[in-house]
Amino acid sequence: MKVRRKSRPGAVVAALGVALTGCGVQPTGVIDAGEPATGLTRGIRLYYASPGGLRGVPLLDQEIRDLNSALKMLAQPPSDADRRDGLTSLVQLGGYTATGSGARVTVRIEGLYPATGRDLGTGQLVCTLARAQSVLEPKVRTDDVEVTLNPTEGGALGPYRCAEFLNG
């Protein structure tokens, strides 16, 4: 004996709808694509002391030839606008010579270094030189540069990285 089943149009449409929705793009959730972008924009940046810590000031229209030219720029007082924003320079250097190779920067300072090495003035030097080195050698990341201060009197200070002096 043959049993004949009645087809239901609603069941066919439902089955067809389920089959068709399975053909689309499926949600995947969060996909890890590596670390977020970090670091600073390109170009020279001078670091000044502020009530909240160090603050970088980009110099969009300035170029540097070497690390010593970056230090010369830092030796100048901040602009009037930057001073109104509470920025000041705590850097006090007499004679100096800065050299760099790869991720290493050394500053030879005449006489005693006038600070502790863990102060905002030192942070200004370290962060400005780290940034300058990454501008001069674009394959070097600012975050990777280590700066050592070598006064002619007293012991060497560092190596320091800029991140040691930045808040947060």
N, C-alpha and C positions, 0 to 999 in steps of 0.2 A: 504494500500500500504506500502510495506517495503522499507525503505531507507537504502541503503547499503553504508557504509563509507569505504573509502580506508584508510588503515593504512599506515602511513609514517614511514619508518624505522628510519629516523633521529630523529623524535619526541620521539620514543620509547627509543632510545639510550640515548637521552638527559635526559629524565625522569629517566631512570635507573641510569645514572651517578649522578644526583642530589640525588637520594635515597641512593646510596652507599657512597657518601662523608659525609652524615649525620651520618654515623656509627662510625666515628673516634673520637679521643679525641678533644674536643673543647677547644679553647683558653679561659683562665679564667681571664687574666689580673693579676694585682698585688694582692697577697694574703698576708695579714699581719700575720707574724709569730712571733711577739713579738719584744722585744728590741734587737738591735745588741749586739754582745759580747762586753763587756767592762771590765775595770779593768786591772790588771797586771798579768803577768805570775806568776806561783808559785815560791817559793824559796826566800831566803833573798835578799834584795836589799838595798843598802845604798844610801842616797840622798846627793848630793853635790851641792854647789852653782856654777853657771856658768854665763857668761855674759848674757845669754838668760833666766836665772831663774834657778829653780831646775832641776837637772837631776839625774835619778836613775841609779845606777850601779849594775847590778846583780852579785852576788857572787856565781857562780855555784858550786864551790867546798867547800863551807862553810856551816856549820850548826850552829844553835844557840840552847842553852839550855834554855835561859830565856831572858827577855827584857834587863837586865843589860849586858849580853854578846853582844847584838846588839849595845848598847851604847858604849861599849868598842871598838868594831870594828869601830864605827863612830868617836871615839876620835883619832884614828890613821889617819895620813895624807893620802890623796888619793895616789894611786900608781903613779909611774913616768909617765906611759902612760896616766893616767887620768889627771895628772897635765899638760902634754903637750896638752891635749885636752881642757885646760882652766878650769878644775874643781878645786875647793878649798873648804876647810871646814871653816865655820864661827862659829862652835860650840865651846863655851867656858864654860865648866862646871868644877866646883871643885868636891865636893862630891855630889853624887846623888844615889837615889834608885828608880828603876822603877818597878811598879807592874801593872798587868792587869787581868781583868776578863771579859770575853765576849767581847763586843765592847767598853769597857772602859779601859783606861790606865791612870795611875797617875804617875808623876815623882816628887819625893821629892828632892829639890835642896838645898844644904847647902848655906846659905847667900842670898844675893840679886841675882836676875836673871839679867844677864848682857845685856839684849836686851829689845826691846819694846814689843815683842810678835807678831808683824806683819812684821817680817823681815825674810830674807832668812835663818839665823841661826836657828830660831825657826821652820821654815818650814822643815829644815833638820831633826831636832829632831822629829817633828810630823810625817812626812812621813816615816822616817825610823822606828819609833816605831809602826805606824799603820801597816806597812808591816810586821814587826816582829810579831806583835800580830796575824795577819792573818795566818802566818806560824805556830805559836805555837798552835793556835786554828783554824783549817782549815774550820770550819763552819762559821767563821766570815770573812766577806768581808773587804778588806783593806779600801774601800770607806766608810764603816760604822763605823770605829773605831774613837772614840773621845779621844783626849789626853788633859789632864789638867796638867799644870805645877804649883807646889806648892813650892815656895821658902820659906825658914824658915824666911826670912825678906821680908816684902812687901806682897802684896796680890796675890791670885791665878790668873793665866792666863789661859784662855780657858773656856770651852773645844774647841779644834780646830779639824778640819778634814783636811786631806792632801789636798783635792781639793781646799781649800782656798789658798794654796800656789803655786799651779801649774798654769802655763800659759795656756791660751786657753781653 
